[in-house]
Amino acid sequence: MPYFIHIIVALQCTVFGPLGQVGVIVTSRVEEGIVRNHVNVPLDEATIAHASVPYKTLATTNKTGGFVLVTTCDAVELIITRAGYADVTVAVTESSVTVQMSLIAYPAISMNPKPRVRVQGENVTFCCEAYGNPAISNYEWMKDGVLINDSKYPDGFNLTLNDVTTSDSGQYKCRANSPVGAVYSSAALLTVKSSRSAFCEEAYEEKKISLPSDCVQVDGTTLYEVGGCAKKTCRGDNNVEGLCGTGKKFCCLPSSEEERTVHCNDYSLKVIIITGCSCGECSSTDITIQGQVTGLNTGVKLRLGTIYVNGSSVARTTFSGLFSFTVPAGTLSVAMTFEDTIFKTLLTTTRLITFSDSMEGPVYQQITMMEAAPPITISTDVENTISMGNYSGMPAVSEVILPSNSFVDESGNPYNGVVKARINMFDPRNLSSISSAPGTFESIDAEGETQDLQTFGVIVMDFSDESGNKVNIAGNVTIKLDAALVESTYSGNVTDVKLWGLNSATGQWEEIGPTVVETSKRRKRQTAKNYLVGQVQVSAFQAINLDCYRGFSRCYFRTAVTDKNNIPVNGYTVRVMHMTYPGERYPGSNAEYVTAIKESSSNSDGWQYTFCRSDAWGYIQAFKSGKEYEPGISSLSGLAQSARSRLTYETTTDPLAVKTKFLLSGDGPFKKYGSLTSINMFNFYQRSTSNFADFTLLNIDPIEAYERSSNTDDIGPKLWYPHKKTLDMSDFTICMIKIEVTGSSANLSFSVRSKAGTNSGIEDTVLGIRQEYVENSGACIEYKCSGKFPLFKNLISSTGSQSQHDYTKVTITPVGRLCTVSWEGEIKSHDINTGSSNIGTVSPEWFIPDTEEHGIYIYEQTLMYGAVDWENARETTRNMCKKGVKSPSDETNPSMNAAVDPALRFTCI
């Protein structure tokens, strides 16, 4: 039972009788209450006041959250206040009451304004919404940082501009204000042109593709200029936007093209050249967030874990730790909380993923969760001190002091006995550890600006009784940090370091308490040591951070990632690591360490943001699905020589990254605003163990192909991926063929040429070429699946058949050794190959059936084209082929088992 502070206060209730006579009720009664937080932990030092006189404190709760009032009223309306919590008003009509308080929720944006394009004379509306506790009180709008007259937004959250001109072009953002703080939205770019055609006048861009290795051009390379259109947003003829929605999406697309013939060693290729661009409707795909969750040190998979967004469960992980869920296109950030719901061996963590404004389609995230520390058995009736941060034999940098007699059970009742304490620290001296820390190292200041934080460690605590039931601490926990860790890496006052609590809904940190300097020594002969000391109620927060503001400025930069075929990569992750300043080290350490990490996902040529200052430096990485991309060297870096010199640009291998200063400059790569012209950017390239480029005649979204078919010949037969659902343009298939090799295979590779079949209307046109080296006497090589292709001309005119089936004709050629076919499996027995025989031939040719047998492997993707992670899908299909199985396997990169279900066998010398 809680103990109560008996503060006796007589409240007179005045009532009005007939004809305005005043009567006084003198009957008294006792009101007992208890105040708890959102996890039922009793709250001390909460003040109780009558709602009509909120400034007059009638009682204060004790350490068990209890209070007592004596009142002469039948009903009392009380207001309860406590630092860090939103005020609660409650009407009390019974003799006892339990009040539950919620943490203050600082303003957070729930709807960002969206980029818009307009022609002069049109109107435009930007929308912005935010939430908080207390509620949002008002909104403000800015253009390029300058406040706009509020007559333009009478309802606050919607800004409307009428009869826009080119001078209205610029960056627009809102600020939402509440009694406890403010927050800015992201900036939305308004582009105003004089005419619709003006949007795509400068969209044409040079673009080269890589041809097969035996298609050398006159310049001695295999690169071939095909042109392209920058996918800029434009104002279409039929633009329909909801007031705040995205509506149809229009962008600059190829409007004219031509076919050219490229001659190779013993064959020729047709290549499609883009010659013009215009505005057209383009596809818009929701963002699919997918990935895998594993333990930081053990690699154990998060099995059947729960994923939360904004407090709601959105997905569960598989037994292999895989997950997938979608968010709407245009989403700029998502805070995801991962919980080891069943096995409880991994610490709950929250990750904030941000997106460039052009992001759509699949995004892959590799999530690491720290393993929960082994439990320490403590007794509740004594004070307990626990050391943390013993990284690589270095001394501990932090202590946690747990007060005695302060534990409560899940119902908020006092708990006495044995406690199993698990206390973990994410140590900034350990790159892998701090990279797995929850949240992002950012906070929103009182003016609503996003500020970066320098971390000195993140602490996560969890407590349970002997039976595994959760218990909490009702009192304040004392956290001590070795001041030397701050003094060695921070030039400001050490007490700039504050305690911060994680807001799992936003993934950002909120200031919850100060620190002070204390000096202590444990033994008589021990040298005195300075500590930064702060106190916090840990039950209210998932994690505690020891951070300070660094005073950097928010800045934007662009990255571009291309694969081995010189094709832009989408859905990759950019990681920015800010490091301690040169020469700054923790005593006893020779290594620099991370002060902050930020990750964002982007499509190629997208904008990301970080924080800049004249003395800031660190690393930039790009990766996807566990694959790291190499930064460009010298002229391939994407930076002019002057920019490389200014930034002291260099590439590193551990980590595989760009090492650079973070300096603002008018010509980039770091700029004050995103979506601005920048001649400098950071280029990354796919690391490849193969020198073979993939050639594909046409590998584009069917929706874009549909649009282009209205301007040119029907290009449906040229699409690389067939799909079952023509109208939905979904259910795509990826195919691999398996080749077994006997005899010599050193330096041997196979080239697979996919050609259009007899029903295509373009028979024998080479649709794509893939080449792979032999591995463990086998090779699994992609080809264009047989199946349906759309007849876009008929779809456009709504006449005739909407699709056509075709069998792909495949030619397989050994490269590097003399090989002949010694066994061709069952493909030759299929009806489409009746009577043919390739035994003894060097370059066999077959029509490939569209059934999953005869040594071919088919993986179906039921999503829309833009939602498929093609790189992962191809890897999954290749793994099926290597193992000789017909369904996806959790095993990554299995060994080649060439003898299990091959399509054919070559004998080589």
N, C-alpha and C positions, 0 to 999 in steps of 0.2 A: 504493500500500500504506500502511496506517496505521502511524504510529510508536507504539511502546509504551514506557511507563514500566516499567523493570525493577525492580520491588520484589520482592525475594526473601524469601519467607516459607515456613518449613518447617512443614508440618502433620503432626503425628503421628496416625496412625490406630490406635486401640487396638481389638483384637478379643479376644473371649473364646474360649479353646481348650477341650479336654476337661476336665471336672470344674471348670470355672471358672478354669483357668489363663489368665493374660493373656499374649498375644504381641504383639510390635510389628513392624509392617511398615516396613522402612527403605528400600525401593526408592523413588526419587524420580522425578518427571516434571514437565515444564513445561506449565502451562495458559496459553494465550494467549486473549484475548477482546477483543471490541469491543462497545460499548453504543451503540445508536441509538434515536431516538425513532420515533413512528408514521409519519413521512414519510422515514425512513432517514437523517436528519441525525445525525451523531455527537454524542454528549453528553459534554462534559467535566465534571469535578468530581462524577461519580457515584462513590459509595463502594462497595467490595466487602468483604463480610464472610462468615465461615462462618455458615450458618444456625443452628447450635447456639450461637454466640457473636455475636449480631448487633450488639452494642455495640462490638465490637473491629474497627476498620477495618484490613483487610489491604492494600488498594490503593485508589488513586483514579485514575480515567481522566484521560488527557490531553486536549488540545483536539481530537484526532482520535478520541476515544472509546475508545482502546486501554488495555489493562492486561495484566500478566503475573504469574502466581503459580507458585511451585514447591511441589509437594505430594508427600507420600509416600503418598497415598491412590489407590486404583483409581477411586473415584468421590467427587466432592465436591459437596455441596449448598451453593450460594452464595445470598446475599441481596444484591440491588443496590438502592441507594436514591439518590434525587436530588431536590432541592427542586423542587416542582411536578409530580412524577411519582409514580405509584403504585408501591410496592415490588414487586419481582419476585424470586421464588425459583426457582432453576433447578438441576437436577441435571446435573453435568458429568461425562461419562464419556469424552470424546474429548480430544485435545490442544488443540483450539480450540473456541470457542463465540461465537456472535453473540446478543446479548440485545437484544430490542426492548421499550422501555418506553412505556407509555401515560400520557397526562396524567391527573392527578387529576381525577376526575369528582365534583364536589360533589353532595350529595343533590339529587334532582329528583323531583317527583311524577309518577307515571305513571297513577294512578287517584285522582281526588278523590272524597270522599264526596258522595252525591247528596241533594238535598232530599227530605224524606219528610213524609207526612201520616198521622196515626193517630187513631183513636178511643180514648178512655180505656179502659185495660185490655188493649190490644193490645201486642205486642212490636215492636221495631224494631232493625235492624242497620245500622250505617254501616261502609263499607269504605274503606280507604286503602292505597295501595301506592306505593313509591318505589324508586329505583335509585341507584346510585353506585359509584364505584371509589376507595377500598375500599367493600365492601358495607354496606348498612344494618345497624346493630347493634341498634336497638330503636325502638319507636314510643311516643308519648304522645298522649293525647286530652284535649281541653279543651272545656268548655261555657261560652260567653260569656267566654272568656279565662281560666277557672279550671280548673286541672288536675283530672281525674277519677281516682278511685281505680283503680289498675291491675287490680283484681279484675274490673272490667267488661270488660277486654280481655286475657284470658290469652294469646291467641296474638299480641297486639300490634296487628296491622293491622285487626282487626275489633272494633268496639265494639257491644255488645248491651245494650239496655235492656229490661227486662221490666215488664209491667203499668204502662205509662206513664200519667201524669196530665198535666193541663194545665200543671202546674208544670215539667214536663220540656221544654216548648216552649222553643226557643232556638237559638243558633248553635253548631254542633259542627264542630270541625276537629281534624286530627291533626298531630303533628310527627314527622318521621322524622329520626333521628340516625345519624351515622356517625363514624368516628374523625377525619374532617377537617372536619365541619360539620353543619348541620341545615337543614331546610326545612319550612315550614308548608304544609299543603294550603289550598285555598279553604274557606271556611265553608259548611256545609250547614244550611239552616233546617229544624228539626223543628217542625211545627204539630200540636198535639194539641187536639181538640175533644171536647165531651161527646157528640155524636151525629154520624152521617153527614150529616144534613140541615143541620147548623150550618155546614158549609163554604161553602155557596152562599147563605146567608141575606142576605148583604150584597153579592152579586155583581152585582145589577142596577145599571146606570149609565146616565146620560143620554148620548144620542148623537144628533147631528144630521147629516143628509146634505144635500148641495146639489142642488136641483132645477134643471131647465132654466131658462134666463133668462126664458121666458114663463110661468112658473108662480109668480108673485109671491103671497106669502101675506099674511094680514091685517096682519102686523107690518111689511110693506113689504120683506121680504127673501125670498130663495128657499131659506132654511134650513128643514128640517122635522125635528121630533123623532121618531126611530124607536126609541130605546132600544137596549140591548145588554146583554151579560153579560161582565163582566171574566173573562178566561180563567184564573181561579185554579185551582190544583191542588186536587183534592178526593179524598175516600175513597169510591170506588165500591163497589157491592155485590159485584162480582166481581174486586176487585183481586188480581192475581197478580204478585208480584215475585220475581225471583231474589234470591239472597242479596245480590249486589252489583250486579245489573243493574237496568234500568228497568222491565221488564215492560210490562204494558198501562198506558196513560196515561189518567187521568181528570181532567176539568176541568169547570168550570161552563159550561153551554151553555144556549141558549134552550130552555125547556120549553113555553112557550105563546106564541102570536102571533095577530095578527089582520090582516086586510087592510082598508085604507081607500082611499077614492078621493080623488084630488087633481085639481082642475080647473085646466086651463091655458087658453091662448087659444082654440084651436079643437079641443081634444081633452082627454082625461082620462087620468090615470095611476093605477094601483094601486100602493100602497106597503105593504110588510110592516112591521108594528109588533111589536116584541118586548115581551111583557107579563110574562114570568116566567122564572126561571132554576133549573136543577137540575143535579145531577152526572151526567155521562155520559162514555162513552168518546170520547176525541178523538184526532185523528191525531197521529202523531209522525213527523217526516221527518228523515232525515239532513241534515247541513249540507253544502251544495254550495258549495265555494269556487271561484269563477270570476273571470276578469278578463283584463287585458292587461298586458304588460310592454313598456315603451318606454325609450329612452335619455333621460336627464335634459335634456340640452341640444339634442340633434339630433332627438329624437322617433323615432329608428330603432327598429324592432320587434325584439324578441328572437326570432330565427328558430330553430326547432328547439332551443330551450334545454331544459335538464333541471331539473326541480323535485324537490328532495329533502326528505323529512320523516324525522327520526331516522336520517339516513344512508342511507335507502332511496329509490330513485327512484319517484315516484308519478305523474308526468305529464311530458309534453313540450309545449312551446309550438308553435303552428302557425306558418306563415310570416308570419302577421299578428300574432304575439306573443300569441295568445289561449290560455287554458288553463282547465282545469276538473278537479276531483277532489273526492271526498267524504270526510267524516269522520263518525263516529257522532254522533247527536243527544246532547246533554249534554256534548260536548267543550267545555272552557273556554279552551283556548289551543292554538295550533299554530305551531311555528317552521318556516318555509318557506325553503329555500335555493335561490336561482335562479342557474344557471350558464350562461354563454354557451359551451356545449360545443364548438361547431364554429367559429364566426367569431372568438371571443375579442376582441371589440371593447368589450364591456361588462364591468364589474367584477362578480365574484361577490358576491352580497349575501344576507343572511339577514333576514327580516322576521318579527316575532312578532305574530300576530293573536290577540286575546283576544275572548271571546264572553260575553254575558250568559247567565245560567243558563237562560233561556227560549229561547235562540236555536235555531232550526232552519230548514230550507229554504235558499234561495240567498243567498249573500253575494258581493258584487262587490268586487274589489280592483284598484285601478289602481296598478301597481308601477312605480316609476322606478328605473333602474340608472344609476349614473354611468359615463360613457364613460371607458375606460382612457386615462390620460395618454399623450402621445407618448413613446416610449421614449428614454431618455437612455443614450448609450453610455459605459460606464465600463470601466476596466481592473481586473482582480482583484488586481494586485500593488501597488496604492497605496490609501491611505485616501481615501474619497470622501465629500464633504459636499454634500447636496442641500437646497435651501430649499423651503418649502411655505407655502401660505396667502396667495398674492398676489391677494386678492379685490378686484375693482373698483379696481385701482390702489393699494390700500392695501399697506403694507409686509408682508413675510412674517412670520409669527408662529411658525414652527417650522422646525427643521432635523433632518435625519436623517444620522447619520454611520455609514458602512459600513466596517467594519475591513478591512484588507488581508489577502490570502491566506486568506480565510475561506469561499470558495464551494465547494460540493460538488454533484455531479450527482445525478440521481434515485436512483442506487444507493448514494449516500453516499460516493463516492470524490472525492478532491480535484479541483477544477476550476480551471484557470488559463487566462486568455485574456480575450476580450471578453465583456461582459455587457450585455444590454439591460435596463435598469431602468425599471419603470413604478411611480411612487410618487404616490399620490393622497391628498388631504386633504379631508375633509368639514368645511367651515369654518362655525363657529357664527354668523359675521357674515353669512352668506348663507342666507336662509330656505329656498330651494329646494334648496340643497346639503345642509344639515343634515337636511332633511326626508327625504332619500333615503339617509341613513346607515344602515348595517346595524344590526340588533338594536333593542332598546328600551332606554331609558336607565334601567335598573333593575339592581339586584344583590341577592343574598341575603346577609345578614350572618351572623355566626357563630352567632347565636341562632335563625336560620331565618326572620327577618322580611325582607320585601321592602322595600328602601330605594331611594329615587330618587337619581339622580346628576345633577350639573351638568356638562355637557360643555364642554371647551375645544378640541375637535377630534377627529376620528376619522381614523386613518391606515391605508391599505391599500397593501401592497407586493407586487410580483410581479417575478420575475427569470427571464430565459431566456438561452440561448446564442445564437450567431449563426444557428443553424438553427431556432430557435424552441423547442428542448427546455428544459423547466423546470430551473432550478438553484435551490439554496437557500443560505442563509447558515448556517454551523455555529456561528459565534461570536455574541456579543452585539452588537446594534445599539444605538447611543446615540441617544436622542431628546431634543431640546432644545425647550422651549416658552418664548416670550417671557413673562416673569413679569408684565409690564404687563397682559396679557390677563386674568390672574387678579386682580391687585390692583385693577383698575378695576371688577370685577363680583362680587367675592367678599370678604366681610367677615372671613373666618377667616384662619388661617395659610396662606400660599401653598403650603407643603409638605404641606398636606392633599390636594393633587392627587397622585393615584397613576396608575400605568399599569395598564390593564385589558385583558384578552384576551376575545374574543367566544367564548362557548360556542354553537356553531351548533345544538346539539340543543335548547337552551332559549330561544335568542334573547336571553339575558341576559349581563351582563358579570361577569367574575371578576377579582379583584385579583391582579396578578402581579408588582408591584414598586413600590418607593417612588421619590420624586424628591428631589433636593437642590438647593440654590440655588448657582449658580456665576455669577461676574461675568467678563465678557469684553469686549474691544473689538478690532476687526479692524485698525484703523489708528491711528497715533499721535495724530491729532487727533480721533478719533472718541470720542464720549461713551460711557463704560462702560455696559453693559446687563446686567441680571440675567436669567438663564435658569433654568428648572426643568429638571433633567437627570436622566434615568433610563435604565436599560439593560434590554433584553429580547431573548429569543431569538425572533425573529419567525417562524421556520419553524413554530412550534407553533400559531400562531393565524392565523385568516383576517383579522382586523382588530385594531388596537390603539387604545384610547380613552384620552384624557387627561381624567380626571374626578375629582370629589370628592363625598363624601356631602354632602347639603344639610341633613339633619336635619329633614326634613318628616315629617308624619304621614300615613299612608294614610287616604284618605277616599273616600266613595261619593256618587254623585249620579245622578239620573235624567234622561233626555231623552225627548221624544216628538216624532215627526215625522209630519205629515199631508200628504196630497197636495192637489191643487186641489179635490177633491171632499170634503174633510174626512175622508178615510179614512186610518187609520193606515198608515204605511209600515214595512215590515219589511226587515231585512237591510242597513241603512244603516251607515255608518262614522262614528264620533265621533273627532275629533282634538282633543287637548288640547295646547296649546303653552305651556310656561312660559317667561317672559321675564326678562331682566335687570331688576333693581329700578329703579324710577324714578330718573332722574338718573345712572345708571351707564352709562358709555360706554367703549369702547376708545379710547385716545388717537388723535386724528385722525379719529374717526367721530362723526357726529351721530345715528346710528341705534341703537335698542335691538336686541338680538339674542336668539335662542332659546337657552335653557339646557337644555331637555329637551322631547321630544315623545313622546306616547303615543297609540296608536290602538286602538280596540276596535270590534267589530261588535255590533249589537244589533237586537232587535225593538223596536217602539215601546213606550214606557213601561218600557224595560229599565234596569237598573242598570249603571253603569260606575264605574271607580275612577280616582283620580288621587292627588295628594299636596297636603296643606294646611298652611299656616302663616300667622301673622298678617300677614306682609309679602309673601306670595306672590300673584302675579297673572299673567294671561295671557289666552289666547283659547281658545274652544271652537267647533269647526265641526262641521257634519253634512253628509254628502254620500253619494252613491251613483251608481255608473256614470258618474263624471265630472260629475254634476249636483250643484250646491251648493244647500243649503236655507237659506232666510232665517230668521234668529232673530226671535222675536216682539218687538214693541215695546209698552212700557207694559203694559197689562192682558193683552195677548196673549202676554206673555213666559213665563207660567207661574209667575211670582213675585209674591208680595205686595209692596206698596209698601215695607214695612219691609225686606224682603230685598233689593230692588233698591237701596235706599239703603245698606244695610250692605255690599253687595258693590261699590258704585259701578258698577252695571250699566249698560252701554251697548252699542249695536250698531255695527259697523263694516262698511265696504264693501270695504276692502283691508287684510287679507283679509275676506271675507264671514263674519262671526263675531260671537259674544258676547265682549265684553271685560269681564273680571270679576276680582275678588279670589277667592282660594281659602281661604275661612274656614269652619271648623267651626261648626255651630249646631244646637241641638236641633230646630228646625223646618225645617232644611235651607236650601238644597238640598244642602249638603255635610254628610254625617253620618259618624259613626265606623263604623257598620255598614251594609251593604246589606240589602235586603229588609225595611227598616223603613218604617213609615208616614212619609210626608213630604208636607207641604202645598205644598212648593215644588219646582219642577222647571224644566228648560229646554225651551221649546217652539220647534220649527222648522217652517217651512212651505215647500211647493213653490213655487219661482219659476216663473211661467207667463207666456208671451207671449200666451196666450189667456185671455179672460174666461169661456169656456164651461165649465160643469161637465158632467161625464159622469154621466148617470143610469143606474143598473143596478138592475133589480128585485131580483135575487138573485145576488150574486157571491161565493160562498163555496166552501170545499173540499167536494167531493162526499161525503167521509166525514162531515163535519158535517151535510150535507144528508140523508144516510142516517139519521143519528141523529135529526134533527129530524122526518123523515118518519114515524118510529114514534109520534110524539106528535101530529102534525097531518096534514093532507092531503098527498098525495104531491107533493113540490116538485121532483121531477126535471125536469119540463117548463120550470120557471122558471130553471134554471141557465143562466148566460151562455155558458159554454164547453162545447160538445159534446165527447164523447170516444169513441173507437172501442172501447176495451176497457172494457166495463161492469164486469166483475168486478174487474179490476185498478184501475179508476178512473184510467186513464192514457191517453196518446196524445191530447192535446187539440189543437184547431185554433184559430188566430186568423185572422180574415179582414178584408180591406180591399177597398173598392170605389173605382175610379178615375173621376173626373169631369173632363171637359175643358170649358173655357169659351171661347167666342168672343164678341167684343164687349167691353163694359165690365165690369171685375171689381173696381174699387176698392171697398173696404169690403164686399165680397161674401163671404158664408159659406154653407155648406150644412149643413142638419140632416138626419141620417139616423136614422129611427125604425125599430127592429127589432121586429116583432110576431110572436107565435106563429102557426104555420100550422094547416092543417086537421087534422093528425094529433095535435095536442098535447093536445086536450081543453080548452084554454083559448084557442081561436082569437081573434086580434086583440088579445089582452092585450099591452100594450107591455112588452117585456122590457128595453129599454134605448134611450137616445138619445145620439148623439154629434154634435158640431158642430165644424166646422173652417173657418178662413178659406181663401180661394183664394190660391194661391201660384204665380206664373209661369203663370197661366191654367189651373191644375189644382188638384185637391184629392184627397187619399187619406184615406178616412174608414172607421173600424172599424164593423162591424156584427156581429150575432150569426150565426155560421156556421150554415148548414144542416147537419144530421147527426143522429146518434143522441143520445137523452137516456135516462137510466136510469129504470126503473120500480121505485122503491125499495120500494113496498108488496109487489110480487111478489118482490123480492129477499129481503125480510124473511120472507115466508111461504113462500119457495121454491116458488111456484106460478106458472104462466103465463109469458109472455114477460118477459124481464128488461130489454128496451130497446125503444124505438120511434123510427122515423125521422120527421123532420119538416122541411119546407122553410120557411125563414124568409121572412116577408113584409116587404119593405122599402119605406118611403116616404121619398122624397128631396125636401126643400123648400129652395129658395133663400131666403136671408135678406139683406135690404139692397138688393136691386135687383130689377127686373122681368126674369124669365128664363122661357123656355119650352124644352121639349125639342126639339132640332132633329135629333137622331140617337140611337137607342137601341141601337146595336150588335146583338149576336147574342143577348142575353138573351131578347128577345121570341120568338126562334125556338125556344127550349127547350120541350120538351113541356109543362112545367108552366105556361107562359105562352102557349100556342097561342091565336091569334086576338086577342090583346090588342094594343093600340097606345097609346103615350103621346105620340106626336108632337103638339107644340103645347100640351101640358099644363104646368101650373106645378108640381104635386106628383105626379110619377109614382109608381106602385106596382108592384112585381114580386115574384114568388116567386124566390128566388135559388138556382140550382143548387149542388150541393156538389162540383163539379169545378172544377179550376183553369184556367178559360178564361173567355171573354166579358168580359174586363176586371176580373176579380176575382183577388185574390191571397191565397193560403192558406199559412200557415206552421204546420207540425206540430211539437208538443212531445211527445216520447216519454216524458217523465218523469212522475212522480206530480205532482199538482196543487201540493202544498206545496213541491216542489223546483224549480218553474219560476220564473224571474225574469220576471214578467209585464211589467214596464216595459221591460226589454231586448227581450223577445220582440215586444212591440207595435212598438217602434222598428225592429226588424229587418224586420217585415212592412211597415211604412210605407216603409222605404227600398227594399224590393223593388218596391212599388207605384210610388214616385216614379220609379224607373229604368225600370220596365216589364219586369222580369225575374221569373222564376218560382222562383228559388232565392236563398238568402241571399248577400249581397255583403259584402265586407270594408269597402267604402266607407261612412263614417259621414256622415249628413246630406247626401246627394247633392242636386243640383239637381232640381227637378221637371221631368220631361219629359212634359208633358201629352199630347202627340200619340201617344205610344207605348202602344198597347194599352189605351185607355180603355174603360169599360163603356158610357158614354153621353156625349152632348155637349149642353150648354145654350147657347143664344144669349141674351145679356143686353144690356140697354140702360140 
